[in-house]
């Protein structure tokens, strides 16, 4: 499998950024969310109202910068694989690129026209594809990062200053080990900074960080039921330790940029919740019990955030996660697999 996409002309980027389409009404960033079968939805009012933008991209994960959207697919036929798709008009039209990489789970922007992504074929009968992927030309071309093919990834996160994380797992002797890899050069090279003891925490589903050195990660362990942990670092992700207790499957963690942190979990077959911390992830309380399983949480601002529920309505908070309301425009749509808030490069 080739590790690099064909190159194409990215020169329209500057013209697009300077075009009227890029202007944001009232200075409010555009918000996007994607459903793997329904398509791409757009909000221009901080997530109050949403409209279907494009029913055809069928992407699993998403990042948005200056009107340019990069999407990643998770496809199972023929064979498990993923493709990157790129839009320069806020999702109205998409250009797919081949060849394929591993099925993609997460994409993020890390600055200076650089994106990173990760994925794995976790729905196949056995893991055989993984890796961390990187573009340094605003998504025009992609390459697999050397030495990462054994990393089966679920989440990428940018902290800033070149520091970014990938959460996932590695396999050894048929045992899954949850792991966090860290980069200090915007994803060019990676070092493992956390590896679980094996069956107790078999994959890291989510990672987030802040500029005060506090970073969080959520784990899922499948061997003994709905068991998972919240990992915490106080030194910028150099070292990690799990908090005491069982939090359920911790699918999502998010730092709102203050001392407030959020975690989305599923703790049995039909129940989940949002946990909230007001002390930088030391102590947590359940603030949204009426949930099936919170799959994604995405920060919009220090007070606003979005959440995906596996079966119940997608949700929005405007008070830093204390309360959550169903998003009426998305009530008939299943759980959103990813959310993106348009960044300014």
Buried (B, 14 or more C-beta within 10 A) or exposed (E): EEBEBEEEEBEEBEEBBEEEEBEEEEEBBBBBBBBBEBBBBBBBEBBEEBEBBBEEBBBBBBBBBBBBBBBBBBBEEEEBBBBBBBBBBBBEEBEEBEEBBBBBBBBBBBBEBBBBBBBBBBEEEEBEBBBBBBBBBBBBBBBBBEEBBEBBBBBBBBBEEBBBBBBBBBBEEEBBBBBBBBBBEBBBEBEEBBBBEBBBBBBBBBBBBBEEBBBBBBBBBEEEEBBBBBBBBBEBBBEBEBBEEBBBBBBBBBBBBEBBBBBBBBBEEEBBBBBBBBEBBEEBEEBBEEBBBBBBBBBBBEBBBBBBBBEBBBBBBBEBBBEBEBBEBBEEBBBBBBBBBBBEE
